[in-house]
Amino acid sequence: MQRSKRFEALAARPVNQDGFVVEWPEVGLIAMGSPNDPVPSIKIENGKIVELDGKPRAEFDFIDQFIADYAIDIAAAEKAMAMDDLAIAKLLVDVNVPREEVLKITRGLTPAKIVAVLNTMNVVEMMMAMQKIRARKRPSNQCHVTNLQDNPVQIAADAAEAAIRGFDEMETTVGVVRYAPFNALALQVGAQTGRGGVLIQCALEEATELLLGMRGITAYAETISVYGTENVFVDGDDTPWSKAFLASAYASRGLKMRFTSGTGSEVQMGYAEGKSMLYLEVRCILIAKGAGVQGLQNGSISCIGIPGAVPSGIRAVLAENLAAAMLDLEVASGNDQTFSHSDMRRTARLLMQMLPGTDFVCSGYSAVPNYDNMFAGSNVDAEDYDDWYAIQRDLMVDGGIKPVTEEEVIAVRNKAARALQAVFRELGFPPITDAEVEAATYAHGSKDMPPRNVVEDLKAADDMMKRGITGLDIVKALAKNGFNDIAENVLGMLKQRVSGDYLHTSAILDSKFNVISAVNDRNDYRGPGTGYRLSPKRWDEIKNINQAVKPSDFDI
């Protein structure tokens, strides 16, 4: 038949390159409201939960048992569970009810009850609730710093630029596993060149990640994944108890840590048990609560394509973020892996967290062009900075980063590359040439960088671990070569490891190493005029974008 030219034009739009599926509850392809989700219930005998969401204790799987024994406040449970779902939802959005009063109820809810409450809410109501329920008053942001070649010079320069743009946390990973020590080292030097107090991590297999942290090269971890069905845990040779033990290993060595989960992971691994994605994710959130970690990276993360394909999927992503906040956890709210060819859909997904604010609006803003992002590409990348700044300015909202000038970026990238050059020279690693420093100073991405001798780099990275090089060795190398300010910043990070103050929920550090957390920057939103408000200084940072025409531009 003859085609409508209008429909032909629509078919060619980027959004129609995305994948969409109808709901299929039997295999878990349903975001919220599966007919197979359990009905909320709880029964407590002699201080122990003996029934959870319709299941007697004798039938608990190990996730049920862990949640029942460690994650639910038994003292609050019976009263909270007896409340109407709508009544709890209204408390979440009511500006007259303090956050602390709501938490007294939400900490006593079962997974199915939390889901039942969230099922009553639309996205605007969830955003209203998030503005009140998140733990830390001030919103923040986290970025990815990676590249295709694992080039440490580029990582240092990119990290320094990201730091002056305002990111409070940075995460790297590797294409070649043995490059990890150099990536972590470069990220630490670069981040502390941009400003003191930036927290960094290197996402790897857990033993190496923990070792880098214990040596003072990295400061936090978040890639400790938990899942909502027992079969997925078993496939990974893990249990909630093994994850909790690992979490304690990090925290006992002064390393900030949070778990990672997200809607869709169980579907992706084939073990959704016919339950909704949100219900399984809420089980993950309660595992994080029971394990005692300070927070959770959730928002579907690497599984975002699955909820993004089903009805109400992006609503479910916001719901999972809110559920984590309802349990008083730090929330790094995704906006991580890319999921759509449509700029409109990408922005709509982003605004769900950016407008109300979360502890970390992104848990992976790509501070590099997406072709260099080794986390499979991000919802936003280095080419979206100006759009992000414009949205902050348009809406008078704090998305956690700020505009900078080209001159500032060039200067700090050059300084970071030179600092890493000095550290490599002092520690006997393969030299960083002046040509590499020059390239990193002005590079857009790895396509602009000269190649390094990978074989020699990998030998040296192995040697770095065998020699037991620590953060203190980095401090000495920087100080010996005249980079005293960067050395002081790296030393400041090591001091934080001793004090442990940044292990509080939602903790970040300012440039003077003051801890800002849910303890001393508690969210106190109670409606208009309360909670986080842009200070005049912060508003000046956000609104004064480089493209704006100024009166001084005219000769009058």
FIPALO-967213 format. One record per residue (C-alpha): y, x, z; residue number from 1; residue in one letter. Coordinates in steps of 0.05 Angstrom, whole numbers. Layout:
<recs>
<rec <Y,X,Z>,NUM,"a">;
...
</recs>
This chain:
<recs>
<rec <0,0,0>,1,"m">;
<rec <72,21,-9>,2,"q">;
<rec <99,57,52>,3,"r">;
<rec <164,39,87>,4,"s">;
<rec <210,99,80>,5,"k">;
<rec <235,86,151>,6,"r">;
<rec <164,92,178>,7,"f">;
<rec <152,154,135>,8,"e">;
<rec <214,185,168>,9,"a">;
<rec <189,166,237>,10,"l">;
<rec <120,194,224>,11,"a">;
<rec <152,262,208>,12,"a">;
<rec <188,265,275>,13,"r">;
<rec <166,319,324>,14,"p">;
<rec <143,268,376>,15,"v">;
<rec <88,246,329>,16,"n">;
<rec <56,315,332>,17,"q">;
<rec <41,300,405>,18,"d">;
<rec <-26,272,427>,19,"g">;
<rec <-32,202,456>,20,"f">;
<rec <-93,164,480>,21,"v">;
<rec <-106,95,508>,22,"v">;
<rec <-128,89,580>,23,"e">;
<rec <-202,102,591>,24,"w">;
<rec <-215,95,666>,25,"p">;
<rec <-289,111,662>,26,"e">;
<rec <-275,184,645>,27,"v">;
<rec <-211,189,686>,28,"g">;
<rec <-162,181,628>,29,"l">;
<rec <-116,137,670>,30,"i">;
<rec <-56,164,707>,31,"a">;
<rec <-47,112,761>,32,"m">;
<rec <-80,47,783>,33,"g">;
<rec <-152,59,762>,34,"s">;
<rec <-198,0,778>,35,"p">;
<rec <-245,52,806>,36,"n">;
<rec <-197,79,858>,37,"d">;
<rec <-220,63,929>,38,"p">;
<rec <-187,11,973>,39,"v">;
<rec <-149,42,1031>,40,"p">;
<rec <-182,41,1099>,41,"s">;
<rec <-192,82,1161>,42,"i">;
<rec <-235,77,1223>,43,"k">;
<rec <-228,124,1283>,44,"i">;
<rec <-278,132,1339>,45,"e">;
<rec <-272,181,1397>,46,"n">;
<rec <-215,218,1363>,47,"g">;
<rec <-253,228,1298>,48,"k">;
<rec <-245,193,1231>,49,"i">;
<rec <-312,159,1216>,50,"v">;
<rec <-290,119,1155>,51,"e">;
<rec <-242,140,1100>,52,"l">;
<rec <-221,94,1043>,53,"d">;
<rec <-283,51,1047>,54,"g">;
<rec <-332,109,1055>,55,"k">;
<rec <-370,120,1121>,56,"p">;
<rec <-372,191,1148>,57,"r">;
<rec <-446,199,1130>,58,"a">;
<rec <-426,192,1056>,59,"e">;
<rec <-366,239,1058>,60,"f">;
<rec <-364,295,1007>,61,"d">;
<rec <-334,360,1031>,62,"f">;
<rec <-264,340,1008>,63,"i">;
<rec <-268,276,1049>,64,"d">;
<rec <-292,315,1109>,65,"q">;
<rec <-237,367,1104>,66,"f">;
<rec <-183,314,1096>,67,"i">;
<rec <-210,272,1153>,68,"a">;
<rec <-217,332,1201>,69,"d">;
<rec <-153,370,1185>,70,"y">;
<rec <-102,333,1142>,71,"a">;
<rec <-89,264,1173>,72,"i">;
<rec <-50,254,1237>,73,"d">;
<rec <-99,212,1277>,74,"i">;
<rec <-46,192,1327>,75,"a">;
<rec <-6,159,1272>,76,"a">;
<rec <-62,135,1227>,77,"a">;
<rec <-81,66,1252>,78,"e">;
<rec <-9,41,1257>,79,"k">;
<rec <11,72,1190>,80,"a">;
<rec <-50,46,1154>,81,"m">;
<rec <-37,-25,1180>,82,"a">;
<rec <31,-26,1147>,83,"m">;
<rec <42,-62,1081>,84,"d">;
<rec <46,-17,1019>,85,"d">;
<rec <113,-45,999>,86,"l">;
<rec <141,-37,1069>,87,"a">;
<rec <125,38,1067>,88,"i">;
<rec <154,44,997>,89,"a">;
<rec <219,11,1020>,90,"k">;
<rec <224,60,1079>,91,"l">;
<rec <218,117,1029>,92,"l">;
<rec <279,94,990>,93,"v">;
<rec <320,64,1047>,94,"d">;
<rec <379,110,1060>,95,"v">;
<rec <386,82,1130>,96,"n">;
<rec <318,108,1152>,97,"v">;
<rec <318,183,1168>,98,"p">;
<rec <268,228,1134>,99,"r">;
<rec <236,246,1201>,100,"e">;
<rec <220,173,1215>,101,"e">;
<rec <186,165,1147>,102,"v">;
<rec <144,228,1158>,103,"l">;
<rec <116,199,1223>,104,"k">;
<rec <84,146,1180>,105,"i">;
<rec <65,184,1117>,106,"t">;
<rec <28,238,1155>,107,"r">;
<rec <-21,184,1180>,108,"g">;
<rec <-39,157,1111>,109,"l">;
<rec <-105,165,1073>,110,"t">;
<rec <-107,187,1000>,111,"p">;
<rec <-118,116,975>,112,"a">;
<rec <-62,89,1018>,113,"k">;
<rec <-12,141,992>,114,"i">;
<rec <-32,122,921>,115,"v">;
<rec <-25,48,937>,116,"a">;
<rec <46,60,962>,117,"v">;
<rec <65,101,900>,118,"l">;
<rec <36,49,854>,119,"n">;
<rec <90,0,878>,120,"t">;
<rec <147,46,858>,121,"m">;
<rec <183,57,792>,122,"n">;
<rec <210,125,773>,123,"v">;
<rec <281,111,796>,124,"v">;
<rec <255,91,865>,125,"e">;
<rec <212,154,867>,126,"m">;
<rec <272,196,850>,127,"m">;
<rec <312,162,905>,128,"m">;
<rec <255,177,953>,129,"a">;
<rec <250,250,931>,130,"m">;
<rec <324,261,944>,131,"q">;
<rec <312,241,1016>,132,"k">;
<rec <242,266,1029>,133,"i">;
<rec <242,337,1001>,134,"r">;
<rec <239,389,1057>,135,"a">;
<rec <297,437,1043>,136,"r">;
<rec <367,410,1031>,137,"k">;
<rec <387,459,977>,138,"r">;
<rec <348,454,910>,139,"p">;
<rec <325,518,877>,140,"s">;
<rec <288,545,817>,141,"n">;
<rec <231,592,798>,142,"q">;
<rec <219,628,732>,143,"c">;
<rec <165,663,692>,144,"h">;
<rec <177,735,669>,145,"v">;
<rec <122,759,622>,146,"t">;
<rec <114,787,552>,147,"n">;
<rec <61,794,499>,148,"l">;
<rec <55,870,507>,149,"q">;
<rec <58,873,583>,150,"d">;
<rec <116,920,572>,151,"n">;
<rec <142,940,641>,152,"p">;
<rec <211,961,616>,153,"v">;
<rec <223,893,586>,154,"q">;
<rec <197,858,648>,155,"i">;
<rec <246,897,692>,156,"a">;
<rec <305,879,647>,157,"a">;
<rec <285,806,640>,158,"d">;
<rec <276,800,716>,159,"a">;
<rec <345,830,729>,160,"a">;
<rec <377,780,682>,161,"e">;
<rec <339,722,713>,162,"a">;
<rec <362,744,782>,163,"a">;
<rec <436,742,765>,164,"i">;
<rec <425,674,731>,165,"r">;
<rec <404,649,800>,166,"g">;
<rec <329,643,803>,167,"f">;
<rec <304,651,874>,168,"d">;
<rec <231,663,856>,169,"e">;
<rec <197,699,797>,170,"m">;
<rec <126,700,774>,171,"e">;
<rec <91,745,724>,172,"t">;
<rec <21,751,697>,173,"t">;
<rec <-14,795,647>,174,"v">;
<rec <-47,795,579>,175,"g">;
<rec <-88,856,598>,176,"v">;
<rec <-112,852,670>,177,"v">;
<rec <-107,927,683>,178,"r">;
<rec <-32,924,669>,179,"y">;
<rec <-21,882,732>,180,"a">;
<rec <4,937,778>,181,"p">;
<rec <57,958,728>,182,"f">;
<rec <79,886,716>,183,"n">;
<rec <86,874,791>,184,"a">;
<rec <123,939,801>,185,"l">;
<rec <170,926,743>,186,"a">;
<rec <184,855,767>,187,"l">;
<rec <201,878,837>,188,"q">;
<rec <249,932,813>,189,"v">;
<rec <282,886,762>,190,"g">;
<rec <289,828,809>,191,"a">;
<rec <320,870,864>,192,"q">;
<rec <368,901,813>,193,"t">;
<rec <395,832,797>,194,"g">;
<rec <404,814,870>,195,"r">;
<rec <370,826,937>,196,"g">;
<rec <323,774,965>,197,"g">;
<rec <289,748,902>,198,"v">;
<rec <215,732,918>,199,"l">;
<rec <164,755,866>,200,"i">;
<rec <90,745,852>,201,"q">;
<rec <39,769,802>,202,"c">;
<rec <-12,715,784>,203,"a">;
<rec <-81,747,779>,204,"l">;
<rec <-150,740,805>,205,"e">;
<rec <-144,732,880>,206,"e">;
<rec <-169,799,906>,207,"a">;
<rec <-120,840,865>,208,"t">;
<rec <-63,791,878>,209,"e">;
<rec <-75,797,953>,210,"l">;
<rec <-79,873,950>,211,"l">;
<rec <-13,878,913>,212,"l">;
<rec <18,834,965>,213,"g">;
<rec <-11,874,1023>,214,"m">;
<rec <19,937,993>,215,"r">;
<rec <88,906,993>,216,"g">;
<rec <96,904,918>,217,"i">;
<rec <96,827,914>,218,"t">;
<rec <121,776,964>,219,"a">;
<rec <86,710,953>,220,"y">;
<rec <28,675,919>,221,"a">;
<rec <18,605,891>,222,"e">;
<rec <-41,609,843>,223,"t">;
<rec <-93,588,894>,224,"i">;
<rec <-120,526,860>,225,"s">;
<rec <-150,466,895>,226,"v">;
<rec <-183,406,863>,227,"y">;
<rec <-195,332,876>,228,"g">;
<rec <-270,328,864>,229,"t">;
<rec <-327,366,895>,230,"e">;
<rec <-359,384,829>,231,"n">;
<rec <-298,421,804>,232,"v">;
<rec <-295,462,869>,233,"f">;
<rec <-370,478,862>,234,"v">;
<rec <-360,501,790>,235,"d">;
<rec <-310,551,817>,236,"g">;
<rec <-355,575,874>,237,"d">;
<rec <-303,549,923>,238,"d">;
<rec <-293,498,978>,239,"t">;
<rec <-231,474,1016>,240,"p">;
<rec <-252,521,1073>,241,"w">;
<rec <-255,583,1028>,242,"s">;
<rec <-186,566,1002>,243,"k">;
<rec <-159,557,1072>,244,"a">;
<rec <-189,624,1093>,245,"f">;
<rec <-155,658,1033>,246,"l">;
<rec <-89,624,1052>,247,"a">;
<rec <-94,653,1122>,248,"s">;
<rec <-107,722,1093>,249,"a">;
<rec <-41,719,1056>,250,"y">;
<rec <-1,690,1113>,251,"a">;
<rec <-29,739,1164>,252,"s">;
<rec <-1,796,1122>,253,"r">;
<rec <68,766,1117>,254,"g">;
<rec <59,737,1048>,255,"l">;
<rec <89,670,1032>,256,"k">;
<rec <37,626,998>,257,"m">;
<rec <26,557,971>,258,"r">;
<rec <-31,523,935>,259,"f">;
<rec <-32,498,863>,260,"t">;
<rec <-58,431,837>,261,"s">;
<rec <-39,378,788>,262,"g">;
<rec <-57,312,756>,263,"t">;
<rec <-107,318,700>,264,"g">;
<rec <-145,380,723>,265,"s">;
<rec <-208,342,741>,266,"e">;
<rec <-207,305,674>,267,"v">;
<rec <-198,371,638>,268,"q">;
<rec <-259,400,674>,269,"m">;
<rec <-301,338,662>,270,"g">;
<rec <-309,314,734>,271,"y">;
<rec <-258,259,746>,272,"a">;
<rec <-311,211,773>,273,"e">;
<rec <-274,153,740>,274,"g">;
<rec <-216,157,788>,275,"k">;
<rec <-142,158,770>,276,"s">;
<rec <-109,225,761>,277,"m">;
<rec <-60,211,816>,278,"l">;
<rec <-114,192,867>,279,"y">;
<rec <-151,257,855>,280,"l">;
<rec <-86,296,859>,281,"e">;
<rec <-67,264,926>,282,"v">;
<rec <-134,289,953>,283,"r">;
<rec <-112,359,931>,284,"c">;
<rec <-45,351,967>,285,"i">;
<rec <-81,332,1031>,286,"l">;
<rec <-125,393,1024>,287,"i">;
<rec <-62,435,1022>,288,"a">;
<rec <-36,400,1083>,289,"k">;
<rec <-101,409,1121>,290,"g">;
<rec <-104,483,1103>,291,"a">;
<rec <-37,495,1135>,292,"g">;
<rec <-2,526,1075>,293,"v">;
<rec <73,517,1071>,294,"q">;
<rec <74,485,1003>,295,"g">;
<rec <45,465,937>,296,"l">;
<rec <58,479,864>,297,"q">;
<rec <43,413,831>,298,"n">;
<rec <69,371,774>,299,"g">;
<rec <6,376,731>,300,"s">;
<rec <24,449,713>,301,"i">;
<rec <-27,474,661>,302,"s">;
<rec <-58,405,652>,303,"c">;
<rec <6,370,633>,304,"i">;
<rec <-19,351,563>,305,"g">;
<rec <-69,303,595>,306,"i">;
<rec <-23,259,636>,307,"p">;
<rec <28,267,580>,308,"g">;
<rec <-20,232,533>,309,"a">;
<rec <-34,169,575>,310,"v">;
<rec <11,112,596>,311,"p">;
<rec <53,125,658>,312,"s">;
<rec <30,197,658>,313,"g">;
<rec <98,229,669>,314,"i">;
<rec <111,177,723>,315,"r">;
<rec <47,201,756>,316,"a">;
<rec <73,273,754>,317,"v">;
<rec <135,252,792>,318,"l">;
<rec <91,212,840>,319,"a">;
<rec <49,273,857>,320,"e">;
<rec <111,314,871>,321,"n">;
<rec <136,258,918>,322,"l">;
<rec <68,254,951>,323,"a">;
<rec <71,328,969>,324,"a">;
<rec <141,319,998>,325,"a">;
<rec <116,259,1038>,326,"m">;
<rec <68,306,1073>,327,"l">;
<rec <125,354,1091>,328,"d">;
<rec <103,408,1042>,329,"l">;
<rec <147,453,1001>,330,"e">;
<rec <145,427,929>,331,"v">;
<rec <148,472,868>,332,"a">;
<rec <150,413,820>,333,"s">;
<rec <123,438,754>,334,"g">;
<rec <165,433,691>,335,"n">;
<rec <120,490,675>,336,"d">;
<rec <74,490,615>,337,"q">;
<rec <102,457,552>,338,"t">;
<rec <70,391,532>,339,"f">;
<rec <111,360,477>,340,"s">;
<rec <142,375,410>,341,"h">;
<rec <197,326,426>,342,"s">;
<rec <261,352,458>,343,"d">;
<rec <274,282,485>,344,"m">;
<rec <207,278,519>,345,"r">;
<rec <214,348,548>,346,"r">;
<rec <282,331,576>,347,"t">;
<rec <258,264,604>,348,"a">;
<rec <201,299,640>,349,"r">;
<rec <250,351,668>,350,"l">;
<rec <302,301,693>,351,"l">;
<rec <252,267,740>,352,"m">;
<rec <257,329,785>,353,"q">;
<rec <324,359,765>,354,"m">;
<rec <365,298,784>,355,"l">;
<rec <339,284,854>,356,"p">;
<rec <327,358,866>,357,"g">;
<rec <263,391,891>,358,"t">;
<rec <250,455,928>,359,"d">;
<rec <237,488,861>,360,"f">;
<rec <257,444,802>,361,"v">;
<rec <213,487,757>,362,"c">;
<rec <153,527,780>,363,"s">;
<rec <157,563,714>,364,"g">;
<rec <223,563,675>,365,"y">;
<rec <208,614,622>,366,"s">;
<rec <261,668,630>,367,"a">;
<rec <236,697,565>,368,"v">;
<rec <228,666,496>,369,"p">;
<rec <166,623,495>,370,"n">;
<rec <129,669,447>,371,"y">;
<rec <129,719,504>,372,"d">;
<rec <106,670,558>,373,"n">;
<rec <36,688,579>,374,"m">;
<rec <30,623,618>,375,"f">;
<rec <20,586,552>,376,"a">;
<rec <94,571,542>,377,"g">;
<rec <141,531,586>,378,"s">;
<rec <176,464,582>,379,"n">;
<rec <241,504,581>,380,"v">;
<rec <253,576,562>,381,"d">;
<rec <307,629,553>,382,"a">;
<rec <335,594,492>,383,"e">;
<rec <348,531,534>,384,"d">;
<rec <396,563,583>,385,"y">;
<rec <459,535,552>,386,"d">;
<rec <429,465,547>,387,"d">;
<rec <409,469,621>,388,"w">;
<rec <479,491,640>,389,"y">;
<rec <510,435,600>,390,"a">;
<rec <465,383,634>,391,"i">;
<rec <484,410,703>,392,"q">;
<rec <557,406,683>,393,"r">;
<rec <552,337,651>,394,"d">;
<rec <518,305,710>,395,"l">;
<rec <547,348,767>,396,"m">;
<rec <477,366,789>,397,"v">;
<rec <449,432,816>,398,"d">;
<rec <389,454,776>,399,"g">;
<rec <384,520,813>,400,"g">;
<rec <415,569,762>,401,"i">;
<rec <484,587,738>,402,"k">;
<rec <520,613,676>,403,"p">;
<rec <533,687,667>,404,"v">;
<rec <571,729,617>,405,"t">;
<rec <541,771,562>,406,"e">;
<rec <574,833,592>,407,"e">;
<rec <541,819,660>,408,"e">;
<rec <473,811,628>,409,"v">;
<rec <477,874,586>,410,"i">;
<rec <499,915,647>,411,"a">;
<rec <444,890,694>,412,"v">;
<rec <389,896,642>,413,"r">;
<rec <409,968,629>,414,"n">;
<rec <411,984,703>,415,"k">;
<rec <342,954,715>,416,"a">;
<rec <311,992,657>,417,"a">;
<rec <342,1057,681>,418,"r">;
<rec <318,1045,752>,419,"a">;
<rec <247,1034,728>,420,"l">;
<rec <253,1096,685>,421,"q">;
<rec <269,1136,747>,422,"a">;
<rec <212,1105,787>,423,"v">;
<rec <162,1120,732>,424,"f">;
<rec <187,1192,728>,425,"r">;
<rec <185,1201,804>,426,"e">;
<rec <115,1172,811>,427,"l">;
<rec <87,1212,752>,428,"g">;
<rec <74,1153,706>,429,"f">;
<rec <80,1156,630>,430,"p">;
<rec <154,1166,614>,431,"p">;
<rec <202,1111,595>,432,"i">;
<rec <245,1138,539>,433,"t">;
<rec <320,1128,532>,434,"d">;
<rec <304,1089,468>,435,"a">;
<rec <262,1040,509>,436,"e">;
<rec <319,1032,558>,437,"v">;
<rec <367,1018,501>,438,"e">;
<rec <320,968,469>,439,"a">;
<rec <307,930,534>,440,"a">;
<rec <382,927,548>,441,"t">;
<rec <395,885,485>,442,"y">;
<rec <326,854,470>,443,"a">;
<rec <313,781,459>,444,"h">;
<rec <238,791,468>,445,"g">;
<rec <179,838,457>,446,"s">;
<rec <189,838,382>,447,"k">;
<rec <251,880,395>,448,"d">;
<rec <215,932,438>,449,"m">;
<rec <185,998,415>,450,"p">;
<rec <110,1002,430>,451,"p">;
<rec <85,1040,490>,452,"r">;
<rec <21,1081,495>,453,"n">;
<rec <-23,1027,524>,454,"v">;
<rec <-82,1073,539>,455,"v">;
<rec <-38,1120,580>,456,"e">;
<rec <-4,1062,615>,457,"d">;
<rec <-71,1032,635>,458,"l">;
<rec <-96,1099,662>,459,"k">;
<rec <-32,1106,703>,460,"a">;
<rec <-36,1034,729>,461,"a">;
<rec <-107,1047,753>,462,"d">;
<rec <-83,1111,785>,463,"d">;
<rec <-26,1073,820>,464,"m">;
<rec <-78,1031,856>,465,"m">;
<rec <-124,1090,871>,466,"k">;
<rec <-66,1129,901>,467,"r">;
<rec <-48,1071,947>,468,"g">;
<rec <24,1067,924>,469,"i">;
<rec <64,1017,965>,470,"t">;
<rec <132,985,966>,471,"g">;
<rec <157,1042,1009>,472,"l">;
<rec <140,1092,953>,473,"d">;
<rec <184,1050,907>,474,"i">;
<rec <240,1052,958>,475,"v">;
<rec <236,1128,962>,476,"k">;
<rec <234,1137,887>,477,"a">;
<rec <296,1093,877>,478,"l">;
<rec <335,1126,932>,479,"a">;
<rec <318,1197,909>,480,"k">;
<rec <346,1180,840>,481,"n">;
<rec <412,1150,861>,482,"g">;
<rec <393,1076,859>,483,"f">;
<rec <409,1066,933>,484,"n">;
<rec <429,993,928>,485,"d">;
<rec <364,974,894>,486,"i">;
<rec <325,1016,944>,487,"a">;
<rec <359,978,1001>,488,"e">;
<rec <340,912,969>,489,"n">;
<rec <267,932,961>,490,"v">;
<rec <267,956,1033>,491,"l">;
<rec <298,890,1054>,492,"g">;
<rec <238,854,1024>,493,"m">;
<rec <191,898,1063>,494,"l">;
<rec <228,883,1127>,495,"k">;
<rec <219,809,1113>,496,"q">;
<rec <145,820,1112>,497,"r">;
<rec <149,845,1183>,498,"v">;
<rec <192,788,1210>,499,"s">;
<rec <153,734,1174>,500,"g">;
<rec <212,686,1175>,501,"d">;
<rec <204,667,1102>,502,"y">;
<rec <136,638,1118>,503,"l">;
<rec <172,574,1140>,504,"h">;
<rec <166,514,1095>,505,"t">;
<rec <209,517,1032>,506,"s">;
<rec <236,587,1049>,507,"a">;
<rec <279,627,1001>,508,"i">;
<rec <325,686,1014>,509,"l">;
<rec <398,694,997>,510,"d">;
<rec <427,760,972>,511,"s">;
<rec <438,784,1043>,512,"k">;
<rec <366,768,1062>,513,"f">;
<rec <383,707,1104>,514,"n">;
<rec <326,658,1104>,515,"v">;
<rec <342,588,1078>,516,"i">;
<rec <286,540,1095>,517,"s">;
<rec <267,471,1119>,518,"a">;
<rec <280,497,1189>,519,"v">;
<rec <353,518,1183>,520,"n">;
<rec <371,479,1120>,521,"d">;
<rec <334,414,1134>,522,"r">;
<rec <345,358,1085>,523,"n">;
<rec <388,306,1120>,524,"d">;
<rec <402,259,1063>,525,"y">;
<rec <422,189,1087>,526,"r">;
<rec <458,161,1026>,527,"g">;
<rec <526,174,994>,528,"p">;
<rec <565,231,1026>,529,"g">;
<rec <504,261,1060>,530,"t">;
<rec <450,312,1044>,531,"g">;
<rec <460,366,993>,532,"y">;
<rec <528,365,959>,533,"r">;
<rec <556,418,912>,534,"l">;
<rec <606,462,948>,535,"s">;
<rec <671,477,911>,536,"p">;
<rec <645,548,898>,537,"k">;
<rec <579,524,870>,538,"r">;
<rec <613,471,828>,539,"w">;
<rec <658,525,798>,540,"d">;
<rec <597,566,781>,541,"e">;
<rec <564,507,746>,542,"i">;
<rec <623,478,709>,543,"k">;
<rec <655,542,683>,544,"n">;
<rec <608,553,624>,545,"i">;
<rec <628,607,574>,546,"n">;
<rec <636,558,516>,547,"q">;
<rec <689,516,551>,548,"a">;
<rec <759,522,522>,549,"v">;
<rec <810,545,573>,550,"k">;
<rec <886,538,575>,551,"p">;
<rec <891,613,574>,552,"s">;
<rec <859,613,505>,553,"d">;
<rec <924,585,476>,554,"f">;
<rec <991,619,468>,555,"d">;
<rec <1038,565,494>,556,"i">;
</recs>
